[in-house]
Structures are given as structure tokens and as C-alpha cells.
Amino acid sequence: MKFLLRTLLIVILGTHAAQADEAQENSQPKPTRNTSFEYRFSDDLEQTADSKARQELWFRDAKFGAFIHFGVYSTLEGEYQGRGSDFRYSEWIQISAKIPAKEYHQVAAKFNPVEFNADQWAKTFKDSGIRYVVITSKHHDGFALFKSMVSDYNIVDYTPFKRDIIKELSEACHRQGLKFGVYYSQAQDWDEPDAPYLNQRAKLSDIHPELPADFQPDMDRYIMKKSLPQVEELVKNYELDLIWFDTPVGMNLQRVKLFSEMVRKYRPDCLINSRIIHSGKGKIEAQYLPFYDYVSIGDKEVPTRKLPLYVESPDSVSSSFGYKTKGECYYHTEEEMLHRFVHTVCAGGNALINNGPMGSGRLDPEAVRLYGAIGDWLKVNGESIYGTVRNPLPQRPQWGDISASKDGKTLYLHILQWPESGTITVNELPSGATSAVYLANGENAVFAQQGDSLEITLPANPLNQYDTVVKVTLEATADSEVSSTGRSKSAKEAWAKLAGKSAKRPEFAFVENDPALPNVLIYGDSISIMYTQRVREKLNGKANVYRLHCNGGDSGSFIAKMKKMHETMRDEKLDQPWTFDWDVIHFNVGLHDLKYVSGNRLDKKNGKQVSSLDTYQMNLGDIVDYLKKLAPDAKLVFATTTPVPEGEPGRFAGDAQKYNKVAEQVMRKFPEITINDLYTFTKPNQPIWWAKPGDVHYKMEGRSAQGDEVSQIILDSLSN
């Protein structure tokens, strides 16, 4: 899996390690990294509507997945020529034993898992209650378990086995009704010197001694030569329901877009995990949410609190992910595995529990036994897991955990620690309980309720040695966000959560709708934010003026941001949902498309442009199509991008004209769309209005003038 980032180079690239505790080789003390869930997950984070829709197809209901780490490393079992066994992850043997690439190729050439039986694997997984399977199609060693035309370093072309494991397992899983996905290491590839190098256990020269001393890796060359083309092969040639990326060292916005768009192009319903850009214990950044569908938390990490995004825990039956018999290695007990599984589901996530098959292709018998123990429990208690939602009550109880039915009318009490008192208490229930039944035998439980507290008297001994489940039926919905009126919260609170910290700014203030007035929406970047209040002043009493809840950013994020806002504010559970239609939508994108960034910094010297002219043109067409479906009767007004001055750190003067020319070409296809030429309006006054030389923003005089111009265009649109 992932290694601790230690070098200044990686820090400059703005990436994060995925497994911060894998290596402690450096004797110098390191600053403590904040990996708390509170730090990593801001409460205002929300997955896009598209991602939620993909999750709802099957992922949220599945809960239990099998992770498989299988490859050349499986044959070595954690040690090579007496080296490497001190490291816990056997799949990292090439690094822990410092095996040169050419020497490792010799091991690969002998890989012959003759006992591999895809149908047997799939049946074992299904019998254990597993609902989806994810296998390593290419781990960090660069060796592929599928037929690849990109590189012959794969199981079909390079080994005596000559069979495509990914194809066989995909077909077998789907025959069993299981969903199927692949793990793919998009950044690390120890066989490719151009790929970013992430570890301290071996130097690049240990793996590639043939390289000259002044060798300079080129990550983009690696991506375009091998990584991205192999991902294209996977999504084109295999029935994938999920793709699991890992160790995103060196990944940035432009690289993430390449991979995300490639998957979406061929498999629009295929789920993408967060490690396309975020490490397992890295901070989740809102700007990347449109490019993946759910969060893969840290390796073997169990959530300790309810989280705002849907998560998956990549757990394992043992301390290693690849098969390991040499050196230090241990397996979890049945109780440990089941409790970790239940806590993950009750916190609002899936458990992707790993097994490492033997090099022969046979499943690890101890993994099969542990899977079977979970499966046996699920045969009796499955309704408390599959298709459930997280604990709706404020706290996790000391005696175990709680899951709930989707309608909130049923609680499942997971008693993991049998109390000496003989009773358990559930506090802060929203309504009375009408029944309590043990899933193990169907018998009624003795209970009493006083106020919002429910007390259940238990039998002398547990009905299951690991987890006794009590099914409690309620009179009303158990949802900590739903009040007795059936409404979750006020529209004002929903807007404040949506806008986050920006909600305190007047431009992002909640708008009380006057049904007698037409409704206007402003979508745009920071330029539009700065003239929003002026527009509201000019249109006071003439229109309800709304604006997007955040900075509009680049054209590629337009639709996702609009969907998020409308999904949130049109929720029927709100006291004042947006039930009105838009009369005018004034929109602009471009200033963030033409900028150049390196990591998170503006950098037109070394950075890459966010959107090419071709991409911008395509996105604008999609935006117009979306707006016409969203608001078929609205008047659309497109504002051109304002000028870029000389000396701006992330943009070239003159690029705004190029992007505006492309925008005008797109808008010509839609003569009903009004063009507000803010570029031409602003250009003569730019040296007077700008906030400071080289800045794309404007002082109050310029903001007011732009606001007046926008207001007049909107008034004209409303009167026509």
C-alpha cells in the first residue's frame, strides 16, 4: 500500500503520504501530522449529486467487499534471499529487499499461479456475504494481472501462466451477482524510472542501478506512456463497477482530471475512490470532490465518528495485504474482524476486507475461515448491515454500536460488549419504541422506556459470542436531523452549511424569497462575487437576486456546483425549499480555465493550464445544455471574461480574448442567449479600476461600474 512521504521534493509537489506509519527509518524527529477525522473532514463537505447517484446504484447497500492483493510478490511471501521480512507489507518486497528491477523481472517470469480458479474464488466470496470484489490489476511493482498492449510486463505476455486473471475474475464475479472492481497504482510504478518514487527503504538507484547519476524523472511522460493508457485499457475492455486508485504522490488537479475523465468517458457509472488525489489519512479538499465518488480512509482504519462523506475502510484479515509467512505477521481474531466491520458500517461506510492469495493462486485458508465467520454471522444478522444507514443518534453507545433502516423507523442495536448489569440503555430516542426483537432467535426483548431513554433487559448470556443484535421498531423516524414536523432544518441553515465560511459574507447571505418578484441567479468567479451586492442594490424591489454558494471556478466544475446547490435548496424537507423557477441566469466561466497552476499555486512559468481551449469549448456546450434543462424558460446571459493584466502570476495577458472568442463561437449556436461583453466594457478602464497592478480584481469603483452594467442587462432581459 502506501509509504510515508519524507522528502522536500514531495512536499513541494503538494502531495501527501497514504500510510504515515509504514516507515520510521529516519532517526530525526518528524513534525506530528494531524490525522484526526475532525481535521481531515470539514463538516461542510458534500459529495456531488452525480457521485451520490453512483453510490446509490449499489455501493451504499453493499457494505462488505473483498480486497485482493495478488501478484508476483505473492510467491515470495514477504522475503527475498533473506531480506525484507522485517517490513509488515509483503507487497512492498521489491523495496524492502532492494530488488533491482531486472532481477525482479526474473521472479515475475516464473510467476505461475496454476491453482487460481476464478469461479471458486467468486463462490467463496459470495458464500461469505461479500457483495463486491476489488483486485490489484497493477500494484506498485508495475506488473499487470491483465493482458496489456501498453506493456508486455503482464501476466499473459511475461509468465508461463498466459491467462488474464482480471478478465476471468470479472466474469466469474458477475456470474455470481457480485460487483467487480480493480485496484490500479496510477502514480507509483517501481518498474518505471519516470514514475514518482515514494519511500525511504530503498533508493531509486537500488531499483534502477543502470540510470545515470543525473537522471531526472518525468512523471507526465510516465502517465502518458503507461499509466493512463493502461487505465483506458481497463475501463474499455473489462466490466468494471469500481476503480480503486492508490498512493497519489505527485498527483495534481490536471493529472486527476485526466484519470477521472478517462473513467467517466467509458464507464460513467464506475465508482472512483478518493486516492486518485488524497492519501488515506490526508485532508479532504472540496475542490477535488467532483473527480471521485467516495473516500477511502487510511489502511486498516476504523471510523471513530460519523463523517460528512461516504467512506470505505480498506481493512485486512492480517497485518499484511499481500500473502506473508516470513517475518512478523499476524491475523486478526474473528471477534476483531467482526467488530471492526460493524463499527465501520455503523459510522456510515463500507468495509473492504483484504485477503492475500498464495503465489500458487490458492486463497489463503485463514482468510477464507475469517471471511466465513463474518458470513455466518451475516446469514442471521444481515438485515442490520446490508442497505442500512449510519447510527442516527448523537453518540456511539459504550456497549457497542447502532445502525438503522433507510426510513429511520428501525434501529439495530449491536451489543459488542455484554454488560455485567444485564441491561443496556439507548438515549435520545426521537419517539417511543413499539417492539424489540433479537435477530438471533426472533424472540421479543424485554424493554421499558422513560422519556427519550430506552432500557432493554438482556438474557444471562449473549445470543452470539461476538455481536448480539436487537431490532427496535420506533413510532417515528430516528433521524437526528429530522424534527417532529418532518422537516430537517430551515432553508437558512441549509444555505449556511452549503456556503460554509462564506455564508458570513454579504454576497453569500441567505435570500428571503419574495414570491411577487422574478428570480435571478448569478453564477461566476471572484469578479462576479465582488459586483453581486451592487446588483442587489440596483435590483432591490425589482428581483430576488441569488448567487452561487461559492466561487464558480473553472468550467469543468460548473454543472457539479449547480447540482449541489439545487439539490440542497430544493429538498422538500426544508421549511422554505426553492420551489420557484429562474427567470434570468447570468453566468460566466473562463478566468479560472485560462490560469496556470502548479500544485495549489498560480504559476504560469512551470504550471499547467486548467482547461485547454478545446476543453473550455466542450464544457461551455455542456453548460448550456444543462441550463436549458434546468431552467427551460429562463433568459440566459453569458458574461465574457474580464481582461488579464500584464504581470498576473498565473495568467497571460491576452488569454482572456482567446477564451472569449471560443465562448462567442459556442454562443452563436444559441442566438437566444444574450452576451454581456464585460471584457470590452472593462478593458479601457482596467488601469484605473484594478485593485493593484498585475491583479485581475478591481477596487470599488470598478466593481460598482460592472455591477451597474450587469444590472442593466438583467433588467433588459426581464423586460423582454
ZAMARGU-4260 file (C-alpha; in steps of 0.2 Angstrom, whole numbers, plus 5000, padded with zeros to 4 digits):
<rodrens>
0) 5000/5000/5000 | 5007/5017/5004 | 5023/5024/5012 | 5027/5039/5022 | 5032/5055/5012
5) 5049/5061/5018 | 5057/5071/5005 | 5056/5090/5002 | 5053/5087/4984 | 5037/5078/4988
10) 5031/5092/4999 | 5034/5104/4986 | 5023/5094/4974 | 5010/5096/4987 | 5006/5078/4989
15) 5003/5068/5005 | 5008/5050/5011 | 4994/5037/5012 | 5002/5027/5025 | 5010/5038/5038
20) 5015/5024/5049 | 5024/5012/5037 | 5041/5018/5039 | 5051/5026/5053 | 5068/5025/5045
25) 5074/5042/5048 | 5081/5045/5066 | 5077/5063/5066 | 5060/5068/5074 | 5047/5072/5062
30) 5033/5085/5065 | 5017/5077/5071 | 5005/5075/5057 | 4986/5079/5061 | 4977/5064/5055
35) 4961/5066/5066 | 4945/5064/5057 | 4940/5081/5064 | 4954/5089/5054 | 4953/5078/5039
40) 4934/5080/5036 | 4926/5098/5037 | 4908/5097/5042 | 4903/5107/5026 | 4910/5094/5014
45) 4897/5086/5002 | 4899/5074/4988 | 4892/5079/4971 | 4875/5074/4966 | 4882/5063/4952
50) 4893/5054/4965 | 4878/5051/4976 | 4868/5044/4962 | 4883/5032/4958 | 4884/5027/4976
55) 4865/5023/4977 | 4866/5011/4962 | 4874/4998/4973 | 4888/5004/4984 | 4879/5011/4999
60) 4869/4995/5001 | 4883/4983/4998 | 4893/4987/5014 | 4905/4971/5013 | 4919/4970/5000
65) 4933/4958/4997 | 4950/4967/4993 | 4963/4956/4985 | 4982/4959/4984 | 4989/4947/4972
70) 5004/4947/4961 | 5022/4942/4959 | 5026/4947/4977 | 5014/4933/4982 | 5026/4920/4978
75) 5040/4927/4989 | 5029/4928/5005 | 5037/4943/5012 | 5056/4938/5010 | 5069/4938/4996
80) 5086/4930/4998 | 5085/4933/5017 | 5080/4951/5015 | 5064/4961/5018 | 5055/4951/5030
85) 5056/4965/5044 | 5043/4975/5034 | 5025/4971/5038 | 5018/4973/5020 | 5024/4959/5009
90) 5018/4968/4993 | 5032/4980/4996 | 5045/4966/4995 | 5054/4974/4980 | 5058/4989/4990
95) 5060/4981/5007 | 5073/4969/5000 | 5080/4981/4987 | 5077/4970/4972 | 5083/4978/4956
100) 5070/4979/4943 | 5079/4967/4931 | 5081/4954/4945 | 5063/4956/4950 | 5058/4953/4932
105) 5066/4936/4934 | 5054/4932/4948 | 5040/4938/4938 | 5045/4927/4923 | 5042/4912/4934
110) 5025/4918/4941 | 5013/4903/4938 | 4998/4903/4949 | 4991/4886/4942 | 4979/4884/4957
115) 4969/4900/4953 | 4951/4896/4950 | 4940/4912/4947 | 4924/4903/4949 | 4930/4895/4966
120) 4936/4912/4972 | 4919/4921/4967 | 4909/4907/4975 | 4919/4908/4991 | 4916/4927/4992
125) 4898/4926/4989 | 4895/4912/5002 | 4904/4924/5015 | 4891/4938/5012 | 4903/4948/5001
130) 4894/4959/4989 | 4909/4966/4979 | 4927/4962/4974 | 4942/4973/4971 | 4958/4965/4965
135) 4976/4973/4961 | 4977/4975/4942 | 4994/4983/4944 | 5002/4986/4961 | 5017/4997/4964
140) 5029/4985/4956 | 5022/4989/4939 | 5017/4971/4935 | 4999/4969/4927 | 4987/4955/4930
145) 4979/4958/4914 | 4983/4957/4895 | 4990/4975/4891 | 4995/4981/4874 | 5004/4996/4883
150) 5017/4985/4891 | 5022/4967/4890 | 5026/4966/4908 | 5010/4957/4912 | 5004/4940/4917
155) 4998/4935/4899 | 5014/4940/4890 | 5028/4938/4903 | 5024/4922/4913 | 5021/4904/4909
160) 5003/4906/4916 | 4997/4915/4900 | 4980/4919/4907 | 4971/4935/4910 | 4966/4935/4929
165) 4956/4951/4928 | 4946/4945/4914 | 4942/4928/4922 | 4938/4935/4939 | 4927/4949/4932
170) 4917/4937/4923 | 4916/4925/4937 | 4911/4938/4950 | 4897/4945/4938 | 4890/4927/4936
175) 4889/4926/4955 | 4880/4943/4956 | 4895/4952/4963 | 4901/4969/4958 | 4919/4970/4952
180) 4932/4982/4953 | 4951/4984/4951 | 4965/4992/4961 | 4977/5002/4950 | 4993/5011/4956
185) 4992/5027/4945 | 5007/5036/4952 | 5019/5024/4959 | 5027/5011/4947 | 5044/5004/4953
190) 5047/4997/4935 | 5046/5014/4928 | 5060/5027/4932 | 5049/5041/4927 | 5036/5037/4940
195) 5037/5046/4957 | 5047/5037/4970 | 5039/5036/4987 | 5049/5028/5001 | 5065/5028/5012
200) 5069/5009/5012 | 5077/5009/4995 | 5084/5022/4984 | 5080/5024/4965 | 5097/5018/4961
205) 5094/5002/4971 | 5080/4998/4960 | 5087/5005/4944 | 5106/5005/4945 | 5108/5007/4926
210) 5102/5025/4927 | 5114/5039/4925 | 5118/5050/4941 | 5109/5065/4933 | 5093/5056/4928
215) 5078/5067/4930 | 5061/5058/4931 | 5047/5065/4921 | 5030/5060/4929 | 5019/5066/4915
220) 5029/5055/4902 | 5026/5040/4913 | 5007/5044/4914 | 5005/5047/4896 | 5016/5032/4891
225) 5009/5019/4903 | 4998/5024/4917 | 4984/5032/4908 | 4984/5021/4893 | 4983/5006/4905
230) 4968/5013/4914 | 4960/5016/4897 | 4963/4998/4893 | 4954/4993/4909 | 4939/5004/4908
235) 4937/4999/4889 | 4940/4981/4890 | 4933/4975/4907 | 4916/4976/4915 | 4921/4987/4930
240) 4910/4994/4943 | 4924/5002/4953 | 4942/5008/4951 | 4952/5009/4966 | 4967/5021/4964
245) 4981/5022/4977 | 4997/5032/4983 | 4993/5049/4974 | 5011/5055/4975 | 5014/5069/4963
250) 4995/5070/4958 | 4988/5087/4955 | 4972/5094/4948 | 4977/5092/4929 | 4983/5074/4932
255) 4967/5070/4942 | 4956/5076/4928 | 4965/5065/4915 | 4961/5049/4925 | 4944/5054/4931
260) 4938/5059/4914 | 4945/5043/4906 | 4935/5033/4918 | 4919/5043/4915 | 4921/5043/4896
265) 4920/5024/4895 | 4911/5019/4912 | 4900/5034/4918 | 4893/5023/4932 | 4910/5016/4938
270) 4914/5022/4955 | 4931/5031/4958 | 4939/5032/4976 | 4947/5047/4984 | 4965/5040/4982
275) 4965/5047/4965 | 4971/5063/4974 | 4970/5061/4993 | 4980/5050/5003 | 4971/5038/5015
280) 4974/5050/5030 | 4976/5066/5020 | 4964/5081/5022 | 4949/5081/5010 | 4949/5096/4999
285) 4932/5101/4992 | 4939/5106/4975 | 4943/5088/4971 | 4926/5081/4976 | 4919/5081/4958
290) 4933/5069/4952 | 4929/5054/4963 | 4914/5047/4972 | 4919/5041/4989 | 4933/5042/5002
295) 4945/5028/5005 | 4951/5031/5023 | 4968/5025/5030 | 4973/5007/5028 | 4965/4997/5042
300) 4957/5012/5049 | 4940/5011/5058 | 4930/5027/5058 | 4928/5034/5076 | 4914/5046/5072
305) 4901/5050/5059 | 4908/5058/5044 | 4900/5070/5031 | 4906/5060/5016 | 4903/5041/5012
310) 4918/5031/5016 | 4926/5014/5014 | 4939/5006/5026 | 4952/4996/5017 | 4955/4983/5031
315) 4964/4966/5030 | 4962/4950/5039 | 4981/4951/5043 | 4994/4964/5046 | 5000/4962/5028
320) 4990/4965/5012 | 5000/4953/5001 | 5002/4935/5007 | 5015/4934/5020 | 5023/4919/5030
325) 5040/4926/5034 | 5045/4938/5047 | 5032/4947/5058 | 5014/4944/5053 | 4998/4941/5062
330) 4980/4938/5058 | 4965/4946/5067 | 4953/4936/5078 | 4935/4933/5072 | 4930/4945/5085
335) 4941/4958/5080 | 4936/4957/5062 | 4918/4957/5065 | 4919/4972/5077 | 4929/4982/5065
340) 4917/4978/5051 | 4902/4983/5062 | 4909/4999/5068 | 4914/5004/5050 | 4896/5001/5044
345) 4888/5010/5059 | 4899/5025/5056 | 4892/5026/5038 | 4904/5016/5027 | 4909/5000/5018
350) 4922/4988/5024 | 4933/4982/5011 | 4942/4967/5019 | 4958/4961/5011 | 4965/4944/5008
355) 4982/4940/5000 | 4981/4924/4990 | 4996/4912/4989 | 5008/4913/4975 | 5000/4897/4969
360) 4984/4905/4966 | 4975/4897/4980 | 4965/4908/4993 | 4974/4909/5010 | 4964/4896/5021
365) 4965/4908/5036 | 4957/4922/5026 | 4943/4910/5020 | 4940/4905/5038 | 4939/4923/5044
370) 4928/4928/5029 | 4917/4913/5033 | 4915/4918/5051 | 4908/4935/5046 | 4897/4927/5033
375) 4890/4915/5046 | 4885/4930/5057 | 4878/4939/5042 | 4866/4925/5037 | 4857/4928/5054
380) 4860/4947/5056 | 4862/4953/5038 | 4847/4965/5039 | 4857/4975/5052 | 4871/4978/5039
385) 4865/4977/5021 | 4855/4993/5015 | 4857/5001/5031 | 4862/5019/5036 | 4874/5025/5049
390) 4869/5027/5068 | 4856/5041/5068 | 4858/5045/5086 | 4871/5058/5093 | 4883/5046/5101
395) 4890/5028/5099 | 4885/5018/5115 | 4898/5011/5126 | 4891/4993/5124 | 4893/4993/5105
400) 4885/5002/5090 | 4869/5006/5081 | 4864/5005/5063 | 4847/5010/5056 | 4835/5006/5041
405) 4834/5019/5027 | 4817/5026/5033 | 4824/5028/5050 | 4810/5018/5058 | 4821/5003/5064
410) 4836/5004/5074 | 4848/4989/5075 | 4857/4988/5092 | 4874/4979/5090 | 4879/4973/5108
415) 4898/4970/5106 | 4902/4971/5125 | 4889/4961/5136 | 4886/4972/5151 | 4888/4965/5169
420) 4872/4974/5174 | 4861/4964/5162 | 4854/4979/5154 | 4858/4992/5140 | 4852/5009/5138
425) 4848/5019/5122 | 4847/5038/5125 | 4840/5052/5115 | 4827/5042/5105 | 4816/5053/5095
430) 4800/5043/5099 | 4793/5028/5108 | 4798/5010/5103 | 4784/4998/5098 | 4794/4982/5098
435) 4812/4975/5102 | 4817/4958/5094 | 4833/4948/5094 | 4838/4944/5077 | 4847/4928/5083
440) 4831/4919/5088 | 4816/4930/5084 | 4811/4932/5102 | 4805/4948/5109 | 4816/4958/5121
445) 4810/4965/5137 | 4811/4984/5137 | 4805/4999/5146 | 4805/5017/5140 | 4805/5033/5150
450) 4806/5049/5141 | 4819/5048/5127 | 4828/5033/5135 | 4825/5015/5131 | 4831/5001/5143
455) 4832/4983/5137 | 4834/4969/5149 | 4846/4956/5142 | 4846/4937/5144 | 4860/4930/5155
460) 4872/4926/5141 | 4874/4933/5123 | 4865/4925/5109 | 4880/4927/5098 | 4898/4927/5106
465) 4903/4942/5095 | 4888/4953/5092 | 4870/4950/5098 | 4858/4962/5088 | 4842/4969/5094
470) 4830/4976/5081 | 4820/4990/5088 | 4805/4997/5079 | 4800/5015/5083 | 4784/5025/5081
475) 4793/5039/5072 | 4808/5041/5061 | 4825/5041/5070 | 4835/5054/5061 | 4845/5066/5071
480) 4842/5080/5058 | 4823/5077/5057 | 4811/5086/5069 | 4794/5081/5074 | 4787/5092/5060
485) 4795/5080/5047 | 4807/5095/5041 | 4825/5093/5044 | 4831/5111/5046 | 4827/5128/5040
490) 4832/5133/5022 | 4843/5147/5030 | 4853/5133/5040 | 4854/5123/5024 | 4861/5138/5015
495) 4874/5142/5029 | 4880/5124/5028 | 4881/5124/5009 | 4891/5141/5009 | 4902/5137/5023
500) 4913/5151/5030 | 4907/5162/5015 | 4890/5162/5022 | 4896/5176/5034 | 4900/5187/5019
505) 4885/5198/5012 | 4887/5192/4995 | 4883/5174/5001 | 4869/5179/5013 | 4853/5169/5013
510) 4840/5177/5002 | 4822/5178/5008 | 4811/5175/4993 | 4798/5187/4988 | 4786/5177/4978
515) 4779/5193/4969 | 4797/5196/4961 | 4806/5187/4947 | 4821/5177/4952 | 4839/5180/4946
520) 4854/5169/4948 | 4872/5175/4946 | 4885/5162/4943 | 4903/5167/4942 | 4920/5169/4949
525) 4928/5181/4961 | 4924/5196/4949 | 4906/5192/4950 | 4906/5190/4969 | 4913/5207/4970
530) 4899/5215/4960 | 4885/5204/4967 | 4880/5217/4981 | 4879/5231/4968 | 4867/5221/4958
535) 4856/5218/4973 | 4856/5236/4977 | 4851/5241/4959 | 4838/5227/4958 | 4831/5230/4975
540) 4812/5228/4974 | 4813/5223/4956 | 4820/5205/4958 | 4826/5192/4970 | 4845/5191/4967
545) 4853/5175/4971 | 4871/5169/4968 | 4880/5153/4968 | 4885/5147/4985 | 4904/5148/4981
550) 4917/5154/4969 | 4911/5147/4952 | 4929/5142/4947 | 4933/5133/4931 | 4920/5127/4918
555) 4923/5109/4922 | 4915/5112/4939 | 4900/5122/4934 | 4887/5108/4932 | 4893/5099/4948
560) 4892/5115/4959 | 4875/5120/4952 | 4868/5102/4955 | 4874/5103/4973 | 4866/5119/4976
565) 4849/5115/4968 | 4849/5098/4976 | 4852/5105/4993 | 4840/5120/4992 | 4826/5111/4983
570) 4825/5097/4997 | 4806/5096/5001 | 4811/5093/5019 | 4816/5111/5021 | 4804/5124/5028
575) 4807/5135/5013 | 4813/5124/4999 | 4817/5133/4982 | 4801/5129/4973 | 4802/5144/4961
580) 4809/5144/4944 | 4823/5155/4937 | 4818/5170/4926 | 4836/5175/4922 | 4853/5166/4924
585) 4868/5177/4922 | 4883/5166/4921 | 4902/5167/4917 | 4917/5155/4917 | 4934/5157/4910
590) 4945/5166/4922 | 4949/5150/4931 | 4951/5140/4915 | 4965/5150/4907 | 4975/5151/4923
595) 4991/5140/4926 | 4994/5131/4942 | 5007/5120/4950 | 5001/5111/4965 | 4989/5124/4973
600) 4999/5139/4967 | 4997/5151/4952 | 5012/5148/4942 | 5012/5152/4923 | 5031/5148/4921
605) 5030/5130/4927 | 5012/5126/4930 | 4999/5119/4918 | 4983/5127/4911 | 4967/5121/4920
610) 4957/5120/4904 | 4963/5120/4886 | 4953/5130/4873 | 4946/5114/4866 | 4941/5108/4884
615) 4933/5125/4888 | 4923/5125/4872 | 4916/5107/4876 | 4912/5112/4893 | 4903/5128/4888
620) 4892/5117/4876 | 4888/5105/4891 | 4884/5120/4902 | 4872/5127/4890 | 4863/5110/4888
625) 4862/5109/4907 | 4855/5126/4910 | 4842/5123/4896 | 4836/5108/4905 | 4837/5116/4922
630) 4828/5131/4918 | 4819/5130/4901 | 4810/5146/4902 | 4824/5157/4909 | 4833/5170/4900
635) 4852/5166/4899 | 4865/5179/4899 | 4883/5174/4897 | 4896/5187/4903 | 4913/5187/4894
640) 4929/5185/4904 | 4937/5201/4910 | 4954/5206/4905 | 4970/5199/4912 | 4983/5212/4916
645) 5002/5211/4912 | 5011/5204/4927 | 4997/5192/4934 | 5007/5177/4942 | 4996/5163/4935
650) 4988/5170/4919 | 4995/5178/4902 | 4988/5194/4896 | 4979/5191/4880 | 4972/5174/4885
655) 4955/5181/4890 | 4952/5187/4872 | 4956/5169/4866 | 4944/5161/4878 | 4931/5174/4874
660) 4932/5171/4856 | 4929/5152/4859 | 4914/5157/4870 | 4907/5168/4857 | 4908/5154/4844
665) 4899/5142/4856 | 4885/5156/4860 | 4882/5159/4841 | 4874/5142/4841 | 4861/5149/4854
670) 4855/5166/4847 | 4843/5167/4862 | 4857/5169/4874 | 4862/5187/4877 | 4881/5191/4878
675) 4886/5203/4891 | 4903/5209/4885 | 4911/5213/4901 | 4928/5212/4893 | 4925/5226/4881
680) 4916/5236/4895 | 4931/5234/4907 | 4946/5235/4896 | 4948/5254/4894 | 4946/5257/4912
685) 4956/5242/4918 | 4972/5253/4924 | 4960/5264/4933 | 4949/5251/4941 | 4961/5237/4946
690) 4965/5234/4964 | 4984/5234/4961 | 4995/5232/4946 | 4995/5214/4939 | 4979/5210/4949
695) 4964/5203/4940 | 4952/5210/4953 | 4945/5228/4954 | 4943/5241/4968 | 4926/5248/4972
700) 4924/5260/4958 | 4926/5246/4945 | 4915/5234/4955 | 4901/5246/4955 | 4903/5250/4937
705) 4902/5232/4932 | 4888/5229/4944 | 4878/5243/4936 | 4881/5235/4919 | 4876/5218/4924
710) 4860/5225/4932 | 4855/5234/4916 | 4857/5218/4906 | 4847/5208/4918 | 4833/5222/4918
715) 4833/5222/4899 | 4831/5203/4900 | 4817/5203/4912 | 4808/5216/4901 | 4809/5207/4885
</rodrens>
